[in-house]
């Protein structure tokens, strides 16, 4: 299932909308693309902990995350919430 959520990236005085696309398929890998820095790549661990502490099971699935536009550097942990919501929506736990 493919789910799109949205976030924003601040670059100086400009704000750019970032589209976060999440796809769940059979497998056990977590793939993140779209010029994300180390903090965004580490979001997997924070999201797993947050979902488990709130009564959700993290899916045993091949999760592919694309963050567009790809030429814009994504930094920090501000993308954790759109990623978590997208994963829950792909699991059909939220609309």
MMTF fields as JSON, N, C-alpha, C and O atoms, coordinates in Angstrom:
{
  "mmtfVersion": "1.0.0",
  "mmtfProducer": "UNKNOWN",
  "numBonds": 379,
  "numAtoms": 380,
  "numGroups": 95,
  "numChains": 1,
  "numModels": 1,
  "chainsPerModel": [1],
  "groupsPerChain": [95],
  "chainIdList": ["A"],
  "bondAtomList": [4, 2, 8, 6, 12, 10, 16, 14, 20, 18, 24, 22, 28, 26, 32, 30, 36, 34, 40, 38, 44, 42, 48, 46, 52, 50, 56, 54, 60, 58, 64, 62, 68, 66, 72, 70, 76, 74, 80, 78, 84, 82, 88, 86, 92, 90, 96, 94, 100, 98, 104, 102, 108, 106, 112, 110, 116, 114, 120, 118, 124, 122, 128, 126, 132, 130, 136, 134, 140, 138, 144, 142, 148, 146, 152, 150, 156, 154, 160, 158, 164, 162, 168, 166, 172, 170, 176, 174, 180, 178, 184, 182, 188, 186, 192, 190, 196, 194, 200, 198, 204, 202, 208, 206, 212, 210, 216, 214, 220, 218, 224, 222, 228, 226, 232, 230, 236, 234, 240, 238, 244, 242, 248, 246, 252, 250, 256, 254, 260, 258, 264, 262, 268, 266, 272, 270, 276, 274, 280, 278, 284, 282, 288, 286, 292, 290, 296, 294, 300, 298, 304, 302, 308, 306, 312, 310, 316, 314, 320, 318, 324, 322, 328, 326, 332, 330, 336, 334, 340, 338, 344, 342, 348, 346, 352, 350, 356, 354, 360, 358, 364, 362, 368, 366, 372, 370, 376, 374],
  "bondOrderList": [1, 1, 1, 1, 1, 1, 1, 1, 1, 1, 1, 1, 1, 1, 1, 1, 1, 1, 1, 1, 1, 1, 1, 1, 1, 1, 1, 1, 1, 1, 1, 1, 1, 1, 1, 1, 1, 1, 1, 1, 1, 1, 1, 1, 1, 1, 1, 1, 1, 1, 1, 1, 1, 1, 1, 1, 1, 1, 1, 1, 1, 1, 1, 1, 1, 1, 1, 1, 1, 1, 1, 1, 1, 1, 1, 1, 1, 1, 1, 1, 1, 1, 1, 1, 1, 1, 1, 1, 1, 1, 1, 1, 1, 1],
  "groupList": [{"groupName": "UNK", "atomNameList": ["N", "CA", "C", "O"], "elementList": ["N", "C", "C", "O"], "formalChargeList": [0, 0, 0, 0], "bondAtomList": [1, 0, 2, 1, 3, 2], "bondOrderList": [1, 1, 2], "singleLetterCode": "X", "chemCompType": "L-PEPTIDE LINKING"}],
  "groupTypeList": [0, 0, 0, 0, 0, 0, 0, 0, 0, 0, 0, 0, 0, 0, 0, 0, 0, 0, 0, 0, 0, 0, 0, 0, 0, 0, 0, 0, 0, 0, 0, 0, 0, 0, 0, 0, 0, 0, 0, 0, 0, 0, 0, 0, 0, 0, 0, 0, 0, 0, 0, 0, 0, 0, 0, 0, 0, 0, 0, 0, 0, 0, 0, 0, 0, 0, 0, 0, 0, 0, 0, 0, 0, 0, 0, 0, 0, 0, 0, 0, 0, 0, 0, 0, 0, 0, 0, 0, 0, 0, 0, 0, 0, 0, 0],
  "groupIdList": [1, 2, 3, 4, 5, 6, 7, 8, 9, 10, 11, 12, 13, 14, 15, 16, 17, 18, 19, 20, 21, 22, 23, 24, 25, 26, 27, 28, 29, 30, 31, 32, 33, 34, 35, 36, 37, 38, 39, 40, 41, 42, 43, 44, 45, 46, 47, 48, 49, 50, 51, 52, 53, 54, 55, 56, 57, 58, 59, 60, 61, 62, 63, 64, 65, 66, 67, 68, 69, 70, 71, 72, 73, 74, 75, 76, 77, 78, 79, 80, 81, 82, 83, 84, 85, 86, 87, 88, 89, 90, 91, 92, 93, 94, 95],
  "secStructList": [7, 3, 3, 3, 3, 3, 3, 3, 3, 3, 3, 6, 6, 3, 3, 3, 3, 3, 3, 3, 3, 3, 3, 3, 3, 1, 1, 1, 7, 3, 3, 3, 3, 1, 1, 5, 7, 2, 2, 2, 2, 6, 2, 2, 2, 2, 2, 2, 2, 2, 2, 2, 2, 6, 6, 7, 7, 7, 7, 7, 1, 3, 3, 3, 3, 3, 3, 3, 1, 6, 6, 1, 7, 5, 7, 1, 1, 6, 6, 2, 2, 2, 2, 2, 2, 2, 2, 2, 2, 2, 6, 6, 1, 7, 7],
  "xCoordList": [0.846, 0.0, 0.896, 1.902, 0.54, 1.285, 0.514, -0.68, 1.216, 0.62, 1.483, 2.71, 0.849, 1.571, 1.201, 0.025, 2.221, 2.027, 2.896, 3.726, 2.706, 3.437, 4.106, 3.61, 5.231, 5.968, 6.55, 6.185, 7.442, 8.057, 9.528, 9.928, 10.323, 11.747, 12.012, 11.562, 12.739, 13.08, 14.502, 15.426, 14.661, 15.969, 16.139, 15.729, 16.749, 16.854, 15.495, 14.882, 15.017, 13.689, 12.636, 11.466, 13.035, 12.113, 11.645, 12.4, 10.4, 9.832, 9.415, 8.749, 9.814, 9.483, 8.666, 9.024, 7.574, 6.767, 7.531, 8.062, 7.578, 8.238, 7.16, 6.402, 7.093, 6.163, 6.852, 7.936, 6.222, 6.762, 5.881, 4.714, 6.452, 5.72, 6.22, 7.426, 5.288, 5.635, 4.929, 3.723, 5.699, 5.159, 5.508, 6.659, 4.52, 4.729, 4.522, 3.522, 5.488, 5.392, 5.971, 6.511, 5.871, 6.432, 7.938, 8.593, 8.478, 9.918, 10.225, 9.34, 11.491, 11.884, 12.871, 13.547, 12.979, 13.961, 13.301, 12.084, 14.131, 13.69, 14.579, 15.78, 13.998, 14.744, 14.298, 13.1, 15.244, 14.947, 15.716, 16.939, 15.001, 15.668, 15.196, 14.15, 15.97, 15.575, 16.497, 16.019, 17.821, 18.825, 18.571, 18.531, 18.4, 18.157, 19.484, 20.366, 19.623, 20.848, 20.768, 19.783, 21.806, 21.886, 20.737, 20.235, 20.305, 19.212, 17.904, 17.121, 17.663, 16.443, 16.545, 15.557, 17.728, 17.907, 17.755, 17.345, 18.078, 17.919, 16.471, 16.165, 15.592, 14.196, 13.54, 12.588, 14.026, 13.469, 13.432, 12.409, 14.535, 14.598, 13.64, 12.989, 13.552, 12.642, 11.188, 10.366, 10.86, 9.485, 9.09, 7.978, 9.993, 9.71, 9.397, 8.411, 10.231, 10.013, 8.706, 7.967, 8.413, 7.195, 5.943, 4.997, 5.929, 4.754, 4.561, 3.439, 5.639, 5.52, 5.081, 4.324, 5.545, 5.15, 3.719, 3.17, 3.11, 1.72, 0.783, -0.336, 1.244, 0.366, 0.275, -0.556, 1.093, 1.087, 2.268, 3.321, 2.093, 3.203, 3.812, 3.098, 5.125, 5.784, 5.667, 5.897, 5.315, 5.057, 6.317, 7.396, 6.162, 7.229, 7.008, 6.305, 7.62, 7.382, 8.584, 9.429, 8.646, 9.648, 9.093, 8.147, 9.663, 9.17, 10.081, 11.282, 9.51, 10.26, 9.716, 8.516, 10.602, 10.227, 10.942, 12.161, 10.193, 10.756, 10.359, 9.189, 11.355, 11.102, 11.449, 12.607, 10.451, 10.641, 10.387, 9.525, 11.079, 12.006, 13.355, 13.846, 13.933, 15.153, 16.377, 17.356, 16.351, 17.527, 17.61, 18.575, 16.626, 16.59, 17.057, 16.515, 18.054, 18.601, 17.571, 17.069, 17.258, 16.334, 17.158, 17.96, 16.976, 17.784, 16.915, 15.826, 17.403, 16.754, 15.686, 15.411, 15.096, 14.091, 12.662, 11.707, 12.505, 11.182, 10.357, 9.171, 10.966, 10.233, 9.722, 9.081, 9.993, 9.553, 8.033, 7.511, 7.323, 5.859, 5.23, 4.396, 5.577, 4.975, 5.336, 4.527, 6.544, 6.915, 6.075, 5.575, 5.914, 5.121, 3.66, 3.053, 3.099, 1.708, 1.556, 0.575, 2.521, 2.481, 2.558, 1.856, 3.408, 3.515, 2.203, 1.73, 1.619, 0.333, -0.765, -1.598, -0.772, -1.775, -1.559, -2.526, -0.304, -0.025, -0.43, -0.797, -0.359, -0.815, -2.329, -2.888, -3.003, -4.442, -4.91, -5.999, -4.075, -4.442, -5.062, -5.807, -4.758, -5.357, -5.725, -5.181, -6.656, -7.055, -6.091, -6.257],
  "yCoordList": [-1.168, 0.0, 1.237, 1.275, 2.233, 3.479, 4.578, 4.773, 5.29, 6.38, 7.613, 7.52, 8.768, 10.035, 10.901, 11.081, 11.431, 12.438, 13.626, 13.535, 14.72, 15.935, 16.537, 16.429, 17.167, 17.867, 19.112, 19.455, 19.78, 20.985, 21.021, 20.532, 21.612, 21.819, 23.31, 24.01, 23.794, 25.217, 25.388, 24.723, 26.283, 26.586, 28.093, 28.79, 28.597, 30.04, 30.62, 30.265, 31.52, 32.102, 31.42, 31.802, 30.422, 29.725, 28.409, 27.73, 28.064, 26.795, 26.018, 26.549, 24.765, 23.909, 22.728, 22.1, 22.425, 21.26, 20.003, 19.888, 19.063, 17.784, 16.707, 16.565, 15.955, 14.843, 13.59, 13.237, 12.918, 11.685, 10.548, 10.444, 9.689, 8.552, 7.279, 7.051, 6.448, 5.225, 4.051, 4.087, 3.014, 1.799, 0.619, 0.467, -0.226, -1.461, -2.657, -2.745, -3.584, -4.826, -5.938, -5.674, -7.168, -8.294, -8.151, -7.804, -8.415, -8.343, -7.837, -7.784, -7.462, -7.003, -5.838, -5.583, -5.14, -4.063, -2.697, -2.558, -1.691, -0.297, 0.505, 0.633, 1.048, 1.817, 3.273, 3.553, 4.194, 5.618, 6.316, 6.2, 7.046, 7.776, 9.223, 9.546, 10.077, 11.472, 12.438, 13.431, 12.187, 13.091, 13.398, 14.559, 12.341, 12.492, 12.415, 11.64, 13.211, 13.168, 12.034, 11.297, 11.895, 10.783, 10.79, 9.725, 11.968, 12.044, 11.525, 10.891, 11.785, 11.287, 9.78, 9.067, 9.289, 7.85, 7.097, 5.937, 7.734, 7.112, 7.148, 6.584, 7.792, 7.902, 6.534, 6.376, 5.552, 4.199, 3.709, 3.195, 3.862, 3.395, 4.165, 3.573, 5.481, 6.289, 5.955, 5.926, 5.702, 5.373, 4.006, 3.839, 3.028, 1.697, 1.806, 1.238, 2.533, 2.693, 3.413, 3.01, 4.476, 5.244, 4.413, 4.449, 3.67, 2.857, 1.741, 1.492, 1.077, -0.01, 0.492, -0.188, 1.669, 2.224, 2.741, 3.039, 2.849, 3.284, 2.167, 2.424, 0.931, -0.21, -0.711, -1.575, -0.208, -0.678, -1.61, -1.438, -2.589, -3.439, -2.866, -2.558, -2.723, -2.248, -3.342, -4.513, -2.989, -4.02, -4.786, -4.21, -6.093, -6.913, -6.858, -7.691, -5.862, -5.608, -4.892, -4.367, -4.877, -4.114, -2.703, -2.481, -1.757, -0.382, 0.471, 0.566, 1.087, 1.994, 3.392, 3.624, 4.333, 5.725, 6.587, 6.501, 7.413, 8.376, 9.767, 10.036, 10.646, 12.021, 12.947, 13.038, 13.623, 14.483, 15.938, 16.193, 16.887, 16.776, 16.189, 16.458, 15.391, 14.662, 15.565, 15.197, 16.723, 17.596, 18.488, 19.237, 18.423, 19.232, 18.391, 17.316, 18.876, 18.16, 18.144, 19.194, 16.941, 16.791, 16.575, 15.642, 17.422, 17.359, 17.319, 17.893, 16.638, 16.661, 15.602, 14.805, 15.623, 14.623, 15.107, 14.461, 16.218, 16.763, 15.929, 16.198, 14.922, 14.068, 12.795, 11.979, 12.608, 11.393, 11.251, 10.169, 12.338, 12.264, 11.942, 11.038, 12.63, 12.225, 10.796, 10.105, 10.348, 8.962, 7.989, 7.001, 8.256, 7.369, 7.332, 6.262, 8.491, 8.53, 7.784, 7.068, 7.949, 7.229, 5.73, 4.984, 5.276, 3.841, 3.312, 2.248, 4.045, 3.613, 3.591, 2.684, 4.583, 4.609, 3.455, 2.857, 3.14, 2.018, 0.683, -0.262, 0.622, -0.566, -0.583, -1.556, 0.488, 0.669, 0.764, 0.302, 1.37, 1.614, 2.996, 3.218, 3.926, 5.275, 5.62, 5.055, 6.556, 6.996, 8.034, 8.526],
  "zCoordList": [0.0, 0.0, 0.0, 0.708, -0.779, -0.869, -0.141, -0.37, 0.738, 1.508, 1.335, 1.329, 1.194, 1.118, 2.316, 2.631, 2.974, 4.006, 3.625, 2.719, 4.306, 3.949, 5.172, 6.293, 4.933, 5.971, 5.317, 4.193, 6.012, 5.462, 5.843, 6.9, 4.959, 5.216, 5.186, 4.278, 6.176, 6.249, 5.749, 6.216, 4.799, 4.241, 4.269, 3.341, 5.341, 5.496, 5.816, 6.824, 4.952, 5.123, 4.268, 4.301, 3.511, 2.621, 3.237, 3.933, 2.971, 3.422, 2.181, 1.293, 2.136, 1.004, 1.505, 2.501, 0.82, 1.163, 0.788, -0.317, 1.72, 1.488, 1.471, 2.43, 0.386, 0.267, 0.774, 0.308, 1.729, 2.303, 1.813, 2.193, 0.959, 0.41, 1.076, 1.164, 1.548, 2.262, 1.608, 1.363, 1.331, 0.735, 1.617, 2.027, 1.916, 2.681, 1.766, 1.053, 1.796, 1.036, 1.885, 2.958, 1.432, 2.176, 2.259, 1.276, 3.421, 3.623, 5.023, 5.878, 5.26, 6.587, 6.532, 7.528, 5.442, 5.301, 5.473, 5.35, 5.759, 5.857, 4.922, 5.162, 3.856, 2.86, 2.939, 2.974, 2.968, 3.041, 1.935, 1.855, 1.076, 0.0, 0.004, 0.567, -0.622, -0.751, -0.035, 0.513, -0.015, 0.541, 2.008, 2.416, 2.797, 4.238, 4.989, 4.618, 6.035, 6.835, 7.855, 7.893, 8.681, 9.635, 10.636, 10.995, 11.095, 12.066, 11.482, 12.188, 10.207, 9.567, 9.374, 9.548, 9.017, 8.837, 10.158, 10.159, 11.272, 12.579, 13.072, 14.122, 12.339, 12.76, 12.881, 13.645, 12.149, 12.222, 13.658, 14.11, 14.383, 15.768, 16.673, 17.534, 16.481, 17.304, 17.018, 17.934, 15.753, 15.371, 15.928, 16.429, 15.843, 16.393, 17.878, 18.349, 18.618, 20.057, 20.353, 21.251, 19.608, 19.854, 19.586, 20.373, 18.486, 18.166, 19.197, 19.639, 19.576, 20.537, 21.907, 22.599, 22.307, 23.6, 23.602, 24.662, 22.427, 22.336, 21.9, 21.456, 22.027, 21.8, 20.376, 20.094, 19.463, 18.075, 17.869, 18.484, 17.011, 16.624, 15.355, 14.4, 15.346, 14.138, 13.084, 13.389, 11.853, 10.849, 10.473, 10.337, 10.307, 9.743, 8.241, 7.669, 7.614, 6.2, 5.611, 6.336, 4.312, 3.583, 3.45, 2.695, 4.167, 4.18, 3.319, 3.574, 2.304, 1.443, 1.645, 1.502, 1.982, 2.222, 1.203, 1.055, 0.505, -0.421, 0.058, 0.328, 0.157, 0.593, -0.569, -0.974, -1.093, -2.262, -1.888, -1.047, -2.459, -3.582, -3.153, -2.057, -4.036, -3.717, -3.629, -2.981, -4.253, -4.246, -3.01, -2.857, -2.136, -0.917, 0.264, 0.519, 0.975, 2.135, 3.27, 3.672, 3.789, 4.914, 6.166, 6.222, 7.176, 8.382, 9.63, 9.659, 10.655, 11.954, 12.125, 11.228, 13.307, 13.663, 13.399, 13.829, 12.709, 12.428, 11.462, 11.269, 10.856, 9.92, 10.577, 9.915, 11.869, 12.567, 12.562, 12.295, 12.856, 12.927, 11.579, 11.525, 10.469, 9.193, 8.791, 8.172, 9.136, 8.837, 9.657, 9.119, 10.949, 11.809, 11.37, 11.319, 11.054, 10.595, 9.28, 9.078, 8.389, 7.114, 7.298, 6.616, 8.217, 8.48, 9.075, 8.677, 10.021, 10.582, 9.527, 9.517, 8.636, 7.567, 6.584, 6.11, 6.278, 5.378, 6.014, 5.316, 7.35, 8.076, 8.231, 8.737, 7.798, 7.892, 9.346, 9.683, 10.208, 11.599, 11.785, 12.739, 10.878, 10.874, 9.435, 8.486, 9.292, 7.947, 7.426, 6.31]
}
